[in-house]
Amino acid sequence: MKLRDFLYLAEAFKKNIPVKVTFSGDKEFETRFEAAGAEWIVTFRDPMFADDWEIAFYTADVDPKNPWDRTGEASDAVFDVFSGIANSIRIFVKKLKPEYFSFNADPSRVTLYKKFAKMIEKESRYEMIHMRKSGHTWFHFSK
């Protein structure tokens, strides 16, 4: 990742991409937003009922269980997506005040996601740790 990309990410974090909460329950939470010419879905799930939420994000027209092409240089549109994800996390944390939450990165995106995770840590005041597991790097946040 180039310095220019880090600067764009920092700017994107300040943008206010409109986010809509589409589902809010005891163990599931979902938001949607428009960015990069697509509708994006951010899901928050507590599968173990332990106040330990997993975050996933994907476009509405892609099966989240199947991979898609994630290679190439970052563009301005990608940073709009990160802005929407950041706003989704802000809303989630404010409404549900989770004890823990996490997301993962495949090997090609670790550098970008690590920078994004540090920005979330700084703003949210949750402590972040990262670890490798099953070929992915996990970013885990705790109060």
C-alpha positions in Angstrom: 0.0 0.0 0.0 1.3 3.4 -1.0 1.5 6.5 1.2 -1.1 8.1 -1.0 -3.5 5.2 -0.2 -3.0 5.8 3.6 -3.8 9.4 3.2 -7.0 8.6 1.2 -8.0 6.2 3.9 -7.6 8.8 6.6 -9.7 11.2 4.5 -12.3 8.6 3.8 -12.6 7.9 7.6 -13.8 11.5 7.9 -16.4 11.3 5.1 -20.0 10.9 6.0 -21.3 8.3 3.6 -25.0 7.9 4.6 -25.7 4.5 6.2 -29.1 2.9 6.9 -29.7 0.4 9.7 -31.7 -2.4 8.0 -31.9 -4.9 10.9 -31.3 -4.6 14.7 -31.7 -7.6 17.0 -30.2 -9.1 20.1 -27.5 -11.1 18.1 -27.7 -9.6 14.7 -27.3 -6.0 13.3 -27.1 -4.9 9.7 -26.5 -1.7 7.8 -26.5 -0.8 4.1 -25.0 2.1 2.1 -24.2 3.1 -1.5 -20.6 3.4 -2.6 -18.4 2.7 -5.6 -21.4 2.1 -7.7 -22.9 -0.7 -5.6 -25.0 -1.3 -2.6 -22.9 -2.5 0.3 -24.1 -4.6 3.3 -22.3 -4.7 6.6 -23.4 -7.5 9.0 -22.6 -7.8 12.7 -23.3 -11.2 14.3 -22.8 -12.6 17.7 -22.8 -16.3 16.8 -21.7 -17.6 20.2 -24.1 -15.4 22.2 -21.0 -14.0 24.1 -21.2 -10.3 23.1 -18.3 -11.1 20.7 -19.5 -9.8 17.3 -18.1 -10.7 13.9 -18.3 -8.0 11.2 -18.5 -8.9 7.5 -19.1 -6.6 4.5 -19.9 -7.3 0.9 -21.9 -6.0 -2.1 -25.6 -6.8 -2.2 -25.1 -8.8 -5.5 -22.3 -11.0 -4.2 -22.7 -14.2 -2.1 -20.6 -13.4 1.0 -19.6 -17.1 1.3 -17.9 -17.0 -2.1 -14.7 -15.0 -2.9 -14.5 -12.3 -5.5 -11.6 -10.5 -7.2 -10.0 -8.3 -4.5 -6.8 -7.5 -6.3 -5.6 -4.3 -7.9 -4.8 -0.8 -6.8 -7.0 1.1 -4.4 -9.1 3.8 -6.0 -11.1 6.7 -4.6 -14.2 4.5 -4.8 -12.7 1.9 -2.5 -12.1 4.6 0.2 -15.8 5.6 -0.1 -16.6 1.9 0.8 -14.3 2.1 3.9 -16.1 5.3 4.9 -19.4 3.5 4.8 -18.0 0.6 6.8 -16.5 3.0 9.4 -19.9 4.8 9.7 -21.6 1.4 10.1 -19.2 0.5 12.9 -19.8 3.8 14.6 -23.6 3.3 14.5 -23.2 -0.3 15.7 -20.9 0.6 18.6 -23.1 3.5 19.7 -26.4 1.5 19.6 -25.2 -1.9 21.0 -22.1 -1.0 23.0 -20.6 -4.5 22.4 -18.0 -5.9 24.7 -16.0 -7.3 21.7 -16.1 -7.1 17.9 -13.8 -8.3 15.1 -13.3 -8.6 11.3 -10.7 -10.4 9.2 -8.6 -9.8 6.2 -7.3 -12.2 3.6 -3.5 -12.0 3.0 -3.8 -9.5 0.1 -5.6 -6.9 2.3 -3.8 -7.1 5.6 -1.9 -3.8 5.3 -5.0 -1.8 4.3 -7.2 -3.4 7.0 -4.5 -3.0 9.7 -4.4 0.8 9.0 -8.2 0.8 9.0 -8.3 -1.1 12.3 -5.9 1.3 14.0 -8.2 4.2 13.0 -11.2 2.4 14.5 -9.2 1.7 17.6 -8.2 5.3 18.0 -11.7 6.7 17.4 -13.7 4.0 19.3 -11.4 3.7 22.3 -11.6 -0.1 22.1 -8.3 -1.9 22.3 -7.3 -3.7 19.2 -5.2 -6.8 18.8 -4.5 -8.7 15.6 -3.7 -12.4 15.1 -3.4 -14.9 12.3 -5.8 -17.8 12.2 -6.7 -20.1 9.3 -4.8 -18.1 6.7 -6.5 -14.8 7.6 -5.5 -12.0 9.9 -8.2 -11.1 12.5 -8.6 -7.7 14.1 -10.3 -8.0 17.4 -11.5 -5.1 19.5 -12.4 -5.1 23.2 -13.6 -2.5 25.7 
